[in-house]
Amino acid sequence: MNYYLSALGYRVAHINEILQGSMIQIRADRLIDQLLIDSRRLIFPETTLFFALLGPRRDGHDYLQDLYDRGVRSFVLSRPPEAGQLADANLILVPDTLQALQDLATYHRSRFDLPVIGITGSNGKTIVKEWLNQLLEDDYRIVRSPKSYNSQIGVPLSIWQIASEHELAILEAGISLPGEMRKLERIIRPDIGLFTNIGEAHSEGFSDREEKIREKLGLFTHSRAIIFCADHPEVASAVHQLAASRAESEPLTLFPWGKSLAAQVRVLSIRSRGTSSELLLLRDKEELLLSIPFIDPASVENCLQAICVMLFLGRPPASLSARLSRLVPVAMRMELKNGINHCSIINDSYSADLSSLAIALDFLVLQQQHLKRTLILSDILQSGKTDEFLYGEVARMLRQKKVDRLIAVGKRISSKQHLLNQVEGMEARFYPSTDDLVRGFEQLTFRQETVLIKGARVFQFERIDRLLSLQAHETVLEINLDALGHNLREYQHLLRPSTKLMAMVKAFAYGSGTFEIANLLQFHKVDYLAVAYPDEGMALRKAGIRLPIMVMSPEQGSYEAMLQHNLEPVLYSLSLLSEWEFALRKAGISEMPVHIEIETGMNRLGFAPAAIGDLIEALRRSACKVRSVFSHLAASEDPQHDAYTRWQAERFLEAANSLQEALTYPFLKHLANSAAILRHPGLQLDMVRLGIGLYGIDSSHSGLLKLQEISTLRSTIAQIRQLKEGETVGYDRSGQLTRDACIATVRIGYADGYPRVLGNGLGKMRVRGTLAPTIGNICMDLTMLDITEIPGVRENEEVTVFGDAPSVQQVAHWAQTIPYEILTGISQRVKRIYYES
């Protein structure tokens, strides 16, 4: 992450004074206006200061030389570089680089006297922040946290955005451990506090809910006011205790809202009317009737939070209705999906500013499946900067990120063609409005490229998204790339520093898609990928994946292509070794990496321990070079079979050691799968193979890791009909109605991968937060649900097949199978959408 700062920079020597560090080397006292913690986010190297943060598996110091080679010349380190490294750089040495980042942000915050709204709570922080920005942007030049960056790292980088032109800051803060909020409060120093709610998110680090509430309220230690819902008694009690503890010289104004009689803004009623809700509120004995364009309970609550902030700030109630009507749903993520003519489309079209543009361009660069990069960008509004300066910086970003084509929409950006046309090698097209782009769309060619759509919401770029997206039926599988990265880190925490990690992306990455997942794994620097068949590996190579790839089931007709794409085969028999040897000699290749599979009790594939002697003799004469030796555990997830697992391990190690003694070079040994990483840490050996755990499923049911399921399968309701008692639903008339019922037909069937066995009430889908049972047999393309007990459901509403609830594990349980089968069974006709939250 790196965030843009205008008009106010710091010299390196000044930063060293702020951090009270040791300037172990200074070459040029550069002006710094960019902070960087992630090497892939680099945009402006000359003015960037890199903080080498230490993580459980990743050390920022490992990226110093790469950043130096790319032009960065200023670094904050916690240990000196190697002799001769970074010879022409400015180097600040500190005990703790994260603390140094926070200290710099604290100093930066102290230089500005602007009102700050601080938001914390369990849910809704980001949405309320974005809606407050929408409601207040006509009155203030606002700086706000990018997306949901509210952590110990995200808050300092958010603060760094504050510049002299800003008139209001809206910042969110989230914590997962005691003591963290004190650090964030010192940085943010909010004047006005908003406590959204209290839930179960991130509860693991706290002894109870009361401790969690007290810790979160620590954000408002020095605030002058707190806005909160009085209907949550634990929150209300803690807020009043905080107010009572304040000295008379530092009073705390409380602004409760809710149905409680003690609320300053009382909620008298909430009525849904079509796609909107009418709120009847009581404020200072005056009734307010407000309409909001949402009906779901979470959105209504978030709107109420934002309304109360507006009322506290003194905004006249009469002006609220017009502003509330303009609220639009917040896109909390960038979505990656398939587009027309073999394009990939990244949709990030709900806002446009320099900070979010930098984040979106980073995501664009991460995608390697196409050589060409196109950006569709609208005017950047409410920046507080001159257009000459603003679009000059945009041009620098596009040059740094090597964007091939810019399609610019808006009068302001079009007026700065002279700046953007200076980006060498980039084609630029300009349109005064979205209507003009839509009318001229047929004259543009989009083919085999990655297209980023980035626009302020008033430009309605969803119209462009519809033109570019590959049309498919309304069942989609959403894959959370952030959750995948989280799961990877959870397992990495369990590994020794020397243990390598192989990620399994076979079977279309367990149904999640291949190159999108592999791109992320490559960025996270896993050591190996494994696929089942050669064509999977070849697809990854064509998509730009450079990691070593092990092919578990090589096929004779594909040997030449495997050699061409540098794919490493698994050899499990002497005949296969002989075939591969022939292919190598024919191609004139020696020392080709191969992987040897040992059979130790799975009784599937592999060299039996008794055949190791023959294998050794064949390898001594071979042009192959053994890269690794491995075996498969049959039941590592089950405590009842631990003795068998230990026996398998003994057989494997005996065979692998015999091979090692016979060969003159080292190779990797790996045995542990996802379950064994958790349950048998002694079997880590040189490398582990992470499969289903990467996708959020703990097959051992240990509960030791906070895994997140990465996949959510959604569909929509095609039709709703009212049926009478005695009527039947579906083929074979198996759905017999014993009462009058309301039946919804959903656009998903067994051809999409929803198991037919889940018909007749065995399966359930979530509609409006409630599980609705299936009725009748599952059809090829459709499934019927009984929604009689769920009021207000409408056609085309969204249905969750699996995700948070029900989980894929629950669906697998209903189907009497395993999550692997459910995930890998999702049809390729189901559109995949990849996103970062």
N, C-alpha and C positions, 0 to 999 in steps of 0.2 A: 504494500500500500504506500502510495505517496500522494500527498495532497497539495494543491496549489495555494500559494500565498502571494498576494500582490501588494505592492507599494511599501512593504515593510520587510526588510531582510536583516540578517545578522552576519557580521564578519566572523570568521572561524575563531579568531583570538577572543572575541567577545563571548562566543558560545563556550569556549574553554573556561572563561572567568565565571560564567553562570553555573557551569557544571562543577566548578572547582576540581577540574581534572588536571592531568599532567600532559602538557603539550610536548610529546616526545619527538615530534618532527613537524616543522612548518616550512612550506616551500613558497606559498603565496596566500596572503590573507584574503581568501575568496569571500564573496558575498553569497550567503546561503539563503535560498527561499524554498528548498524542497527537502523534506525528510523522507528517508527510504529505509524500509526494513526487509523488503522482499525484492530480490535481484531481478525478477521478471517484470517489475513495475517501473523500471527505469525509463524516464522520458527526457529529462534535461540534465545530463551528467555534470555539466560545468558548475551548476548551482546546487548540486545535491550533496547532502550529508547522510552517509549510510551509518546506521546503528547496527552493529553486529550482535544481534540478540542470541541468547543461548536457549535452546529448547531441549526436550528430553531425547530427541533423536536427531535434531538438526542444530548445527552451529553456524551462526552467521559468519564467523571467521573463515569458514570453508569457501565463501563466495568472494573474498576480497580480491583475489587476483583477477577473476572474471570481470568484476565491476571496474577494476583499475584499467583492464584492457579495453573496456567500453567507454572510458573517459572520466570516471568518477575519481576525484582527487581529494576528497575530504571524508574522514572516517572517525567514528567513535568506537573504541575497542576496549575489551576487558583483559586482553593480553597482547603483548607486542607481536608484530608479524615476524616471519622468519627473516634472517639476515639477507639483505639485498632485495627484499620484496617491497613493493610500493615506494620505490625510491623517490618519486617526485610528488608524493602525497602529503597532505596535512593529517596528522595522526593525534587524536586525543585519547589518552588512556584513563579509564575510570574503573572503579571496582565492580560496578553493576550497570550494564548498558541499558536495561529496562528502566531502572531507577533514573538514569541520566536522561532518557527520553521523557519521563514524567516530570523531572525537574525543569527541563527546558520548556515544556508545555505550561507548567505552573508559572514560570517567569513570564512567558508570552501572555498568558491570561491576565496577569497583573498589570499589563500595560494598557488595558482597555477598560473604560468605564461605560459599559453598555449593559442593559438589562439582559439577564440570562434566565431562561426557563429550563429547569432541570426535570427530567422525566425518569421515574423508575417504577418498578412493579414487576409482576410475573409475566403478564401478557399485554399486548396492544401498544407497547412503547413506540415502536417504529411507525405504526399506522397513525396514532394520535399525533406524533411529531409531524408527519407529512400532511395531515389534514390541518393542523394549526398553521403550517406554512401556506397551504392553499387559502386559508381564511384570512391570514394576516399579511399576505405579500403585497396587497394594495397599499398598506400603511407603512411598512418598514422594508428596508434592505436587510434581508435575513441571512444568517449563516446557520447551518444545521448539520447534524451528524450525517455523513454519507450513509445511505441505506441503514443497516442495523449495527454500525460499528460503535459499540458501547462498552468494550472491554478495557482491560488494563493497558492494552496497546491502542485500541480503536479510539478511546477518549482523547489521549494526547494528540493523535493525528487529526482528530476532529477540531480540537482547540487551535491547532496550528493554522487552520483556515481563516481564523478571525483576522480581519484587516480593517484599516481605518474607515472604509466606506460603510461598514456594517452598523446597523442600528438596533439589532435584536439577534440574540442567539437562542436556538432551541436545540438542546443537547440531551441525549439519553444515556443512562448508565445502567449496566447490568453486572451482577456479581454471582459467583457460585461458591464462595468461601468466606468465612468470617474474616474481617479485617480489610477486605478489598475495597469496601466503599469509602473507608477513611482516606485512602489514597486518591480515589476519584473525586471526592468532595474537595480535597485540597486543590485539585486541578480545575474543576468546573466552577466552584463557588457560585451556585445558583442563587438568584434573588427570589425567584418564585419556584416552588416545588409542586410537582404533580405526581401523586401516587396512584397508579392506574388500578391495580387490584393485587390480590395475593392468590397464588395457585401452587401447583406442585412442581413447576419447572425449576430445575437446579436446586432441588431440596436436599440432595444427598449430603451436601457439605454442612448442613445445619442440624442442631440437635432437635429442634422442633419449629413449628410455624412462628411462635413468638420470637425466637431468636432471629429467624429469617426476616421478619418484619422490622425488628429493631435495627438489624444491620442495614437494610435497605433505607430506612429512615435516616441513617447516618449521612445520606447525601444532603439533607436539609439542616444540618447542624447550625449553619449560619444564615439560613434563608430568612426572609422577612414574612413569608406566607407559605402555607401548604394547602393545596386543593386535593380533596380526597372524598371517597364515597363513604358516607356515614352508615350505610347498610351492612358494612363489614365490621362487626363489633371488635374483632381483634385488631384491625387496622385503626379504628377510631380510638380505641383505648390507648394504643401505643402512641398515636399522634398527640393525644391530650397529655400523656406522660411527658413527651418531649417538650410540649409547650410549658408545662408546669416546671420543668427543670431549667428553663431559660431564665437568666437574670432579668430584673426589671428594666435594666438599661438596654436589653436586647429582646423586646417582646416579639412573639410569634403570632401572626394573624392566621386564624383557621377559617377555611372556607369549605365546609362540608356540603355535599349534595346527596340526593337520594330520596327514598320514600319516607325516611325518618322525619318525625316532627321537628327534630333538632337541625335539619338541613337548611342551609341558607337558600339553596335552590331545591325546591321539592318537586319530585316527579309525581304528578297526580295521575297521569294515564299515558299509555303507549298503545296506539291503535295502528295495525297494518292496513294499508289501503293500496291494493295492487302491488306495485313495486316500490312503494314508499311507506313511511311511517309518520304518523302525526303524534307529536309530543306535546302534552299539556303540562306546563311547568308553572310553579309559583315562586316569584322572586320579589321580595319586599312588598308583599300583599298584592302584587300585580300578576295576573295570569298571562302567560305567554304561550301562544299556540304556534308551534314551529313544525315544518315539514322537512324530513330528511330523505334522500333517495336510497334508503336501505331498509331491509326488513329483518335480516338475520340478527339474533340477539347480540352477538359479538360486535357487529358494526354499530348497532344502536347504542351500546354501552360506550364504545369508543367515540361516537359522535357526542354523547352527553359529556364526556370528559372534555372534549374540545370546546363545546358550548360554554361550559362552566369557566374555562380559562378566559374565553372572550368576555363573559360577563364580569369576571373579576377584573379584567383590564379596563372595564368601563365602556366597552363597545355598546352602543345603543341597541336595545332589543329589536328595534324596527329595521335595522340594517342586517340582522342575522339571517332572516329568511332568504334573501337574495343570495347571500354568500353560501349558505348551506346547500342551496339548490345546485350550486356549481361543483360541489364535492364529487370527486370521481374515485372509484376503487383504486387502491395503491398497488401497483405491480411491485411485489416485494422481491422480485428476482429477475435476473436475465435468463431468458429462455432460448435454448438452442434446439432447432428442429430442422427437418428436411424441407427443402424448398423446390421450386420448379427447376427443371433442366439440371438436375443433380447439384443444386446449390445447397449450402447450409445457411440458415437464417438465424441471426441472433436478434431477438426482440427486446429492446430496452427503451421503450418509447414513452415512458411516463414522465420523464424530466430531462432537462438538458442544462448542465452547468459544467464548468471545467473539471471539477473533482469527479463527478460521476462519469464524464466523458473519459477521463484517464482510466478509471476502473473498467469501463466497457471496452476500451481499446486493449487493455491488458488481456481481457477475456477473448477478444478477437485474435490476438497474437497467439494465445495458447492453442487455438484450433489449427491443426496442421494438415487437415484432410484435403485442403485446396491450396494452390499456389497463389491465387489472386484474392485480394482483400478489397472489399468495397464498403464505404461508409455513406449512409444516407443521414444527413444531419440538418436539423432545423436551426433557425435563429436561437441564440442563447439569450434568454431574457433575464431581467432583474440582476444583472451581474455587478452593477455599480462601477464598471470599468468603461473606458472609451472603447468604441468599436475597433479602432485602429490597434489598440493594445490587445484587446480580447482576441480578435481573429488572427493577429500575429502569433499569439500563443497557440491557438488552434493549429496554425500552419506548422509550428515547431513540433507539436505532438504528432501530426500526421507524417511529418518527415522522419521523426524518430522511430515510429511504429511501421514505417514502410507501407503505408496505405497506397494501393494502386489506383483507386478511383474514388472521388468524392462526388456525391450528388447532394447539392446544397439547396435547401428550401427556405425561403424567407427573404424579405426585402433588405434586411440589415446585412445578412451574410452575403447576399448577392452584390451589395454595394462594395464589398471588400474583395472582389475577384482578384484585384491586383496583388493582394497578399497571398491568397490561396493558390493562385496560378504559379507562384514561385516555387512550389514544392516539386522538386526535380523528379521526373518519372511518373508523376501522378496526373491522371486525367481528371478534369473537373467540369461538372455541368451545374448550371444554376437555374432555379425556378423561383419565381416570386411567391408562389403559394402551393399548398398541397393539391389544390384543384388543378393547377397548371401541370404538376408532376403526374397526376392521374391521367390527364388528357394526353400527355406526351409519353405515357408509359410504354406504349407499343413500339416507340422508336428506340427504346433502350434494350440492350441485350444483357441478359443475366444467364450465365452458363458456367458450371463447374467453378464456383467461387464461393467465398464466405462473405455474407452481407450482414453488416451491423446496422440496425435501424435505431437511431438515437434522436429523439425529438421532444420538445416541450409539449405538454398534453394538449395545448390549444391548437396544435397543428394536426391533431387527429391522425397520427401515423398508423393507427390500427388499420386504416384503409390501405396503406402501403403493405402492411404485414399480410393482409388478406390476399393481395395481388401476388405476393411473392411466395407464400406458403403453399406447400403441396397439399392439395385438397384430399381429405380422407374422411372416413365416417367418424362420428363424434365419440369414439372410444379412444382414449389416449393413456399411455403409460408415462408418468412423470418420474424422472430420475433426479434425485437431489445430489448434485456433485459435492456439495459441502458435507453432507452426511457421509458420503463415501470417504472423503478425506478424513473426517472425524473417526470413522471406524478403523481406517488404516493406522491412524495415530494411536488409537486405543491398543491395538495389537503391538505396535512398535514399542510402546512403553514396557511391554513384557519381555522384550528381547534383549539379549546381551549386545553391547556395542559391536562385537565382532560377527554377530549372526546376520547373514544375508536374508533377503526376503524375496520369494518368488510369488507373484500374484497370478491367480488362475483366472483367465478371461475366456475360457472355452465356452462352448454352447452359447455364442452370442453374448458373452460376459454374463452368464446366468440369466439371460433374457433381457439384460439392461442395455444392450448395444455394445459394440466392440471398440471402435476407434475413439469414441468419445470418452469411454472409461480408460482406455489405454493412454490417451493424451494426459489425463489427470495423473495416472500412475507414473508416467514418465516424468512429469513435473516434480512429483514427490520423490523421485529418485529411488524407486524400487529397483532391485538388482536384476530381476528376470521376469518375463511373462511366460505363461504356458497356455497353449491352445491344444485342441483335440486333433484337428486336421490341418493339412498344409494350406488349404484355401483360406482358412481363418488367418493364418500367419501372413500369407501374401497380401490379404486385404489390409492388414495392419502396416505392412511395409509401404504399400501404395499410399496410405494415409499419413506417412511421415514418421512412423514409430521407429526409433533407432535402438531401442533396448534389445538385448539378447532375447530370443524367442525359442522356447522348447516346444517341439511338436510331438505330442504323446502317441499319435497313431499315424506314422508316415505311410504313404501309399506308393506303390511301386511306380505308377505312372506319373508321379509328381516329383521324382528325385531331381530331375534337371531344374525344375522351377524352384525347388527348395534351395538348391545350390545358388541359383541366380539371386535369390532374395535373402541369402544368408540365414536360413532357418535350420535349427539344430535338432536332429531327430532323436527320439527315444528308441533304443535298440533293446529288444526283449527276447531275441532268439538268435541262434547261430545262422539260420537261413537269412534272416533279415540283415544281420551283420554282413553276410556274404554279398547280398544284393547291393547294399549301400557301398561296400568296398569296391564292387565292380563299377558303380556309378562314379565314384571318386577317381578311380584310375582312368576311366574313360575321359573324364574332364581334366585330368592332369592336376588334381588337387591333393595335397597331403596335409596332415594334421588338422583335419576338419573336426570341430567340436561335436561330440556325441554324448548322449546320456544313457547310462546303463540302468535298466530296471531289474531289481532282484525280487523274486517271488518268495515271500516269507509267511504266507498264510491267508492271503486274500483269495488265492487260487483263481486268478484271472489272467494276468500276463506277467512275464518276467522269467529271468534265468533262475532255475532251481539252484539252491546252494550246492547240490551235488555236481552241477555243471560248471562250477566256477573254474575248475582246472582247465577244461576245454576252452572256456571263454578267454582265460589268460593267454593261452597259446595262440588263439586267433587274434587277439589284440596286439600281441608282440609282432605279428607279421603285417599288421593293418596300417593303412594310411589315416585311420581315425585317431583322434586324441580324446580321451575321456575327460569331459568337462565336469560331470557329476555322476554319482551313483546314488540310487534312491530305491525306496520301496513304499508300499501303501499299507497303512494300518487299517484293519478291518472294523474295529469297534472302539476307537479311542475315546468316543464320547460317553461310553457306558461304563460306570464303575463295576458292574458285574463282570466285565471282561478285562479288567485291568491286568490280571495275571496273564491272559493271552497277549495283551499289548506288550507286556514286558518280555514275553517269550519271543514275539515277533522282533522286538528290538534287538534281542540277543542274537537271533539268527542273522539279522541284517548286518549288525556290526561285525560279526565273525566273517561273513562273506566280503563285506567292504574292506575289512582289514587285510584279508587275503589278497584282494586286488591291489591294495595300496602297497603291500610288500613286494608284489611282483612288478609293478610299474615304476618307472624311474622319475615320475613327476607327480605333483600333488593334484588332487581333485576334490570337489565338494561332496559332502555326504548330507543327504536330507531325508527325513522320515516324517516329521511332525506336520499334520494338517491343522486346520483351524481349531478343532477341538483339542488336539494334543498340545498346541501352543498354550492353551489354558490349563489343561489337566495334567500334562506330563512335561513340565518345563525342562526336565533333564534330558529330553530328546530333541532339544533345539539343534544340536550338532552344528554344522557349518551354515545351514540354510533351513528355512521353514517354507511351507507352501500354504499360502493364505487363500482360501476359496470362499465358501459360503459366508464366513464371518465378515468378509469385506463388504458384503451386501446387506449386513445388519442382522444376520441370523446366527444366534449362538446355539449350535446343534447340541452342545453339552448341557444346555439349560443351567449353566453355572450361576448366572446372575452376577458374575465378577466384573463384567465390563458394561459400560453404558453405551451399548450399541444402538444405532439408529437405522431402522429399515429405510433403504434408499428409494424404494419404489412405491408409487401410488398409482393404482389403476382406477381410472374414472370413466364414466359414460354419462349418457343423458337419457331423459325420458322421451320416448317418441309419441306416446299417446296414453291418455288416462280414460278409463271407462267405468261406469257404474253398472254392476251386475247384481242380479237377484239370487236369492237363496235357491239352490238346486241347479244353477247353471254350472257349466264346466269351463276350464281354462286349458288351452294347449292341446298338443297331439295326444291321442289315445284317451282324451277326456279324463286325464289322471288328476286334474285339479278340480275336485268336487267342492262346491261352495256350500257350507252349512249355515250361512247367514248372508244377508245383503253385504256386498263388499265393493271396495274401490280398488281397481287393479291398474297398475302402471306397467307399461311395456318398455323395457330398457334396451338400448341399442348395443347389446353384447350377447354373444352366444358361444357354443362350443367351438365354432370355427375361429373365434378370437382367443381361445384358450381357457374359457370358463368351463370347468368340468361338468359334463352332463349329469354326473352323479349328484350334483348339488341342487337338483330340482326338487319339487314337492316339499318345500320347507326345510330341507337340509342345509341350504345355503341362505345367507342373509347379506343385504347390501345396506349402506347407510344413506338415508334420505333425510335431509333437514336435521341431522344429528341423532336420528333414531334408526335402529336396525329394523329393516323390513324383510320378512321372509319371502323366499321364492314360492311360487305356486304353479303347479303344472310342470311338465317336462321342460328342460332347457332346450331351446331350439338352436338351429345352426347359427343364426344371426341375432336372435332376440331372446330375452328372458323376461318373464312376468313376475312382478312383485305385488304382494298384498299390502297396500298402504292405507287400509281402512282406518287405522288408529293414528295416522299422521295427518293432521289437518292442514289445509292451505297449499298442498303440493300442486305445482303447475307443470304443464308440458314443457319440455326442453330444460327443465331443472337438472342440475348436476346430481349424479349418484356416485358414491364411492364404493368400488367393488372390493378393494383392499387398500390399506394405508395405515393411518393411525388407528382407525376402528372401522371394520374389523382389520386386524393385522393379517399379513400373508400367512403367518403361522396359524392363526385361527381358521382361516379359509382352508388351509391344508388339513387341519384337524377335522373339520367338517367333512372333507372329501376323503378322509382316511388315507392320506398320503403324506408326503414330506414337502416342505417349502421349495426344495430344489425343483420338483416336478411342476409345481404351480408357476414358478418364475420362468423356467425354461420353456414352458408350454405356451406362453403368450405369443400369439401369432404375429408374423412380420407385417400383416396388414394393419396392425394396431400402431398408430403413430407414436413415436418416442419423442418426448420433450425433455431436454436436459436443462437444468437451471442451477444457478448459484443463489442461495438465499441471502 
